[in-house]
Amino acid sequence: MHDRDINAALNLKAYYYKGNKN
């Protein structure tokens, strides 16, 4: 995995988590 892929996955998880929290 490339750093870009890892960052993208982390950003997606963070966005998804924040979306579910509200």
C-alpha positions in Angstrom: 0.0 0.0 0.0 1.1 3.5 -0.8 1.0 6.4 1.7 -1.6 8.0 -0.4 -3.9 5.0 -0.2 -3.4 4.8 3.6 -4.2 8.5 4.0 -7.2 8.2 1.8 -8.5 5.3 3.8 -7.9 7.1 7.1 -9.7 10.2 5.8 -12.6 8.1 4.7 -12.9 6.3 8.0 -12.7 9.6 9.9 -15.4 11.2 7.7 -17.6 8.1 8.0 -17.1 8.0 11.8 -17.9 11.7 12.2 -21.0 11.3 10.0 -22.3 8.4 12.0 -21.6 10.1 15.3 -24.1 12.9 14.6 
